[in-house]
Amino acid sequence: MITGPVLLAAIALVVGASGGYFFRKNIASKQVGEAENRATKLVADAKTKAQDTILEAKTKAAESLEKAQEEIKNQKEEVKKAGERLVKREETMDARFDEVEKARKTLEEKAAEVRDARVEVESIKDEQSERLEKIAGLTHEQAKKALLQLAEERSRENLAQRMTTLQRREQEEWEKEAVNIMTQVIQKYSRSHAAEVMTSTLTIPNEEVKGKIIGKEGRNIRALERATGVELIVDETPESVVISAFDPVRREIAKIALEKLIEDGRIHPAKIEEIVVWAEKEIDNRIREAGEAAAYEVGIAGLDPKLLYILGRLRYRTSFKQNVLLHSLEVSYLAGAIAAEVGADVKTAKMAGLFHDIGKAVDHEVQGTHVEIGIKILEKFGIDDKVVLGMRSHHDEYPYAIPEAYIVTAADALSSARPGARKDTVENYIKRLEELEMAVNSFDAVEKSYAIQAGREVRVFVNPEKTDDYGAQKLAAEIANKVQEELKYPGEIKIMVIRENRAIEYAR
């Protein structure tokens, strides 16, 4: 059973829902009306803008059409003017074409006249040539060849005479300058020319010492030979012992050790071994001191101690009985002096002169020429390339790459070629050179010869009428064979055969 409050609530709910429905409907109607009004207004505004746009487009189209019509009118006028110009140009071209055609016909006529004239000239030339050939008795080619040959002979003669004059003047000037420089250099060099000669003979106090050196059943001498690597010759020669060894350093060690043993008086195998060790150290010190002293004397600092040691070994090396270290110092001095005179690099020349024979310090231990060995030694110790280039050419094994190479070669020749430098007397020196020149002059084709470089080179001048170039080459081989068979000389001799033709005329 429904109570009163519930009924009232239900009635109130129904009334509220109905009121809300009508209220919302009323609001929706108002909103629809407002939307329709706005839409109507938008449509009206759009129509107005569309009309304005159409009107503006029509105005612009009319203006564009008017401009296009104006441009077309102008273009028509320009086309008309261009047509008129083309007509005038065609008329002008026609007139010019007529002129060119007339000129072409005129040129053809003149060309024909020239051809006719040329034919006539050739005909006249042939007639004249035939007349000249009949008169001279020569064809055209023969006359041309004879004329060219005559001109060539005259030109060659004049050219040869001029070249000879220039060469003679240049040679005279250079010889004067060279003599001047060499004279100044030799005067500046004050070292004694006496060469140090190592000896293999040791003088002993008395004959009793020989017995001590030999020892009981030869044990002392065997111990000394085994420790030093030399051979001791104790013969009947009074108060002397000969030391023989291929290595000069070993020979010097044996000499020092033997001198020390003789001084001490106690000679037996144990003492010999002790003294030999001391002698080896002593010789090492002497070698090192010799290398350092040589570098100091030349004025070269900062060298590797091992390189100085190799340089010091030259103290115990000889070349044709000339001490190699003293020879190297002499070459260094001379090369430096020459470089100073001619304006070359003095330091490079002095170093190259000092090291030019360094390969001889070990050439008996290493294969190769002393120049090749010396190059390897200097490159190993990082010596300047200019020094290597300066020292490697002194025996003409390598090309002369820098001026200092010529200087070192000249200094080497000065040091080794002078009389007495290689322990030879002046008489023997002159006699050997005379014999060499006599042997060369015995050949019929030889006009004159000169022995130079202390007899290490012979320059032979032959009579060009008695031999040709091939004969000169053959003659050089024959002279070399004769010198090799008949003469005795140290080292080798270079034979240079010179053949030349000289044309001399006098203008009076």
PyMOL commands that set and color helices and strands:
alter all, ss='L'
color gray80, all
select helices_A, chain A and resi 4-136+140-188+208-214+216-228+248-264+269-298+305-316+324-342+346-355+358-361+370-380+385-391+403-417+426-441+453-455+469-486
alter helices_A, ss='H'
color red, helices_A
select strands_A, chain A and resi 201-203+231-233+240-244+318-319+322-323+446-452+457-462+494-498
alter strands_A, ss='S'
color yellow, strands_A
deselect
rebuild
show_as cartoon
